[in-house]
Amino acid sequence: MDIQWGSDQVYKVGGKMFAVMGGPVAQDGVSFKVSDVAFEVLTETGRAIPAPYLARAKWVKFDDLAALDEAEVVDWLTSAHGLVAAKLTKKLRAELGLA
């Protein structure tokens, strides 16, 4: 976790972001990478909105993390981590113990 853009908590794997919380970019909510299908379902049902600045990369934003089911959030963040980690090089995944 790094602090970027003032006060955003930016979570990364292999130097690539998979989640952002708080601060001006996340607009005091939480944003994270999701699959194409999850992006469509979450945004079309109104559970989440397309994340500002990151929607084209299939990121969603929730305004209030505390209002969400904890187990579901853990699953989403685990999935976000996996989606981003899968795009890292084999060498970097091996170095990070993800291979």
Short mmCIF file of the C-alpha atoms (twelve columns), coordinates in Angstrom:
data_MODEL
# 
_entry.id   MODEL 
# 
loop_
_atom_site.group_PDB 
_atom_site.id 
_atom_site.type_symbol 
_atom_site.label_atom_id 
_atom_site.label_alt_id 
_atom_site.label_comp_id 
_atom_site.label_asym_id 
_atom_site.label_seq_id 
_atom_site.Cartn_x 
_atom_site.Cartn_y 
_atom_site.Cartn_z 
_atom_site.pdbx_PDB_model_num 
ATOM 1  C CA . MET A 1  0.000   0.000   0.000   1 
ATOM 2  C CA . ASP A 2  1.248   3.445   -0.963  1 
ATOM 3  C CA . ILE A 3  -0.157  6.920   -0.335  1 
ATOM 4  C CA . GLN A 4  -0.529  8.749   -3.651  1 
ATOM 5  C CA . TRP A 5  -2.301  11.807  -5.045  1 
ATOM 6  C CA . GLY A 6  -2.451  13.471  -1.668  1 
ATOM 7  C CA . SER A 7  -4.196  10.972  0.581   1 
ATOM 8  C CA . ASP A 8  -5.374  8.049   -1.580  1 
ATOM 9  C CA . GLN A 9  -4.424  4.611   -0.271  1 
ATOM 10 C CA . VAL A 10 -3.251  2.789   -3.401  1 
ATOM 11 C CA . TYR A 11 -2.921  -1.000  -3.266  1 
ATOM 12 C CA . LYS A 12 -0.559  -2.560  -5.804  1 
ATOM 13 C CA . VAL A 13 0.843   -5.873  -6.909  1 
ATOM 14 C CA . GLY A 14 4.050   -5.827  -8.914  1 
ATOM 15 C CA . GLY A 15 3.821   -2.044  -9.149  1 
ATOM 16 C CA . LYS A 16 0.327   -2.170  -10.726 1 
ATOM 17 C CA . MET A 17 -2.759  -0.799  -8.957  1 
ATOM 18 C CA . PHE A 18 -5.649  -3.083  -8.111  1 
ATOM 19 C CA . ALA A 19 -7.533  -0.953  -5.532  1 
ATOM 20 C CA . VAL A 20 -7.714  2.660   -4.326  1 
ATOM 21 C CA . MET A 21 -9.351  3.909   -1.113  1 
ATOM 22 C CA . GLY A 22 -10.082 7.363   0.272   1 
ATOM 23 C CA . GLY A 23 -8.652  10.645  -0.931  1 
ATOM 24 C CA . PRO A 24 -9.467  12.768  -3.979  1 
ATOM 25 C CA . VAL A 25 -9.097  10.101  -6.696  1 
ATOM 26 C CA . ALA A 26 -11.269 7.505   -4.961  1 
ATOM 27 C CA . GLN A 27 -13.502 10.375  -3.800  1 
ATOM 28 C CA . ASP A 28 -13.657 8.998   -0.262  1 
ATOM 29 C CA . GLY A 29 -14.932 5.614   -1.427  1 
ATOM 30 C CA . VAL A 30 -13.214 2.502   -2.706  1 
ATOM 31 C CA . SER A 31 -12.433 1.660   -6.319  1 
ATOM 32 C CA . PHE A 32 -11.031 -1.574  -7.687  1 
ATOM 33 C CA . LYS A 33 -10.510 -3.638  -10.820 1 
ATOM 34 C CA . VAL A 34 -13.241 -6.152  -11.724 1 
ATOM 35 C CA . SER A 35 -13.869 -8.587  -14.548 1 
ATOM 36 C CA . ASP A 36 -15.780 -7.423  -17.609 1 
ATOM 37 C CA . VAL A 37 -18.865 -9.341  -16.465 1 
ATOM 38 C CA . ALA A 38 -18.713 -7.995  -12.905 1 
ATOM 39 C CA . PHE A 39 -18.314 -4.453  -14.262 1 
ATOM 40 C CA . GLU A 40 -21.501 -4.803  -16.311 1 
ATOM 41 C CA . VAL A 41 -23.494 -6.409  -13.494 1 
ATOM 42 C CA . LEU A 42 -22.377 -4.013  -10.748 1 
ATOM 43 C CA . THR A 43 -22.850 -0.856  -12.819 1 
ATOM 44 C CA . GLU A 44 -26.099 -1.897  -14.535 1 
ATOM 45 C CA . THR A 45 -27.737 -2.888  -11.238 1 
ATOM 46 C CA . GLY A 46 -26.623 0.336   -9.589  1 
ATOM 47 C CA . ARG A 47 -24.622 -1.376  -6.857  1 
ATOM 48 C CA . ALA A 48 -21.507 0.484   -8.016  1 
ATOM 49 C CA . ILE A 49 -20.640 3.225   -10.452 1 
ATOM 50 C CA . PRO A 50 -17.896 3.213   -13.070 1 
ATOM 51 C CA . ALA A 51 -14.780 4.451   -11.268 1 
ATOM 52 C CA . PRO A 52 -13.757 7.990   -12.221 1 
ATOM 53 C CA . TYR A 53 -10.623 7.984   -14.410 1 
ATOM 54 C CA . LEU A 54 -10.473 4.168   -14.436 1 
ATOM 55 C CA . ALA A 55 -13.805 2.956   -15.857 1 
ATOM 56 C CA . ARG A 56 -12.311 2.234   -19.287 1 
ATOM 57 C CA . ALA A 57 -10.085 -0.340  -17.549 1 
ATOM 58 C CA . LYS A 58 -13.164 -1.938  -15.896 1 
ATOM 59 C CA . TRP A 59 -12.864 -0.451  -12.438 1 
ATOM 60 C CA . VAL A 60 -15.890 0.182   -10.220 1 
ATOM 61 C CA . LYS A 61 -16.417 2.545   -7.297  1 
ATOM 62 C CA . PHE A 62 -18.420 2.104   -4.121  1 
ATOM 63 C CA . ASP A 63 -19.102 5.196   -2.032  1 
ATOM 64 C CA . ASP A 64 -19.252 3.494   1.367   1 
ATOM 65 C CA . LEU A 65 -17.150 0.417   2.066   1 
ATOM 66 C CA . ALA A 66 -18.660 0.039   5.550   1 
ATOM 67 C CA . ALA A 67 -22.137 -0.444  4.066   1 
ATOM 68 C CA . LEU A 68 -21.013 -3.529  2.107   1 
ATOM 69 C CA . ASP A 69 -20.843 -7.174  3.135   1 
ATOM 70 C CA . GLU A 70 -17.313 -7.831  4.394   1 
ATOM 71 C CA . ALA A 71 -16.971 -11.286 2.820   1 
ATOM 72 C CA . GLU A 72 -18.082 -9.935  -0.537  1 
ATOM 73 C CA . VAL A 73 -15.558 -7.099  -0.359  1 
ATOM 74 C CA . VAL A 74 -12.783 -9.573  0.473   1 
ATOM 75 C CA . ASP A 75 -13.779 -11.635 -2.585  1 
ATOM 76 C CA . TRP A 76 -13.791 -8.562  -4.846  1 
ATOM 77 C CA . LEU A 77 -10.393 -7.387  -3.609  1 
ATOM 78 C CA . THR A 78 -8.932  -10.881 -3.943  1 
ATOM 79 C CA . SER A 79 -10.293 -11.024 -7.478  1 
ATOM 80 C CA . ALA A 80 -8.932  -7.538  -8.265  1 
ATOM 81 C CA . HIS A 81 -5.496  -8.610  -7.037  1 
ATOM 82 C CA . GLY A 82 -5.668  -11.770 -9.160  1 
ATOM 83 C CA . LEU A 83 -6.799  -9.943  -12.304 1 
ATOM 84 C CA . VAL A 84 -3.916  -7.495  -12.096 1 
ATOM 85 C CA . ALA A 85 -1.345  -10.110 -11.025 1 
ATOM 86 C CA . ALA A 86 -2.296  -12.302 -13.995 1 
ATOM 87 C CA . LYS A 87 -1.115  -9.566  -16.362 1 
ATOM 88 C CA . LEU A 88 2.347   -9.353  -14.804 1 
ATOM 89 C CA . THR A 89 5.232   -11.102 -16.506 1 
ATOM 90 C CA . LYS A 90 5.925   -14.710 -15.538 1 
ATOM 91 C CA . LYS A 91 9.274   -13.637 -14.169 1 
ATOM 92 C CA . LEU A 92 7.766   -10.951 -11.922 1 
ATOM 93 C CA . ARG A 93 4.995   -13.283 -10.726 1 
ATOM 94 C CA . ALA A 94 7.672   -15.845 -9.811  1 
ATOM 95 C CA . GLU A 95 9.713   -13.197 -7.978  1 
ATOM 96 C CA . LEU A 96 6.603   -12.216 -6.000  1 
ATOM 97 C CA . GLY A 97 5.778   -15.854 -5.227  1 
ATOM 98 C CA . LEU A 98 2.598   -15.733 -7.328  1 
ATOM 99 C CA . ALA A 99 3.550   -18.328 -9.958  1 
# 
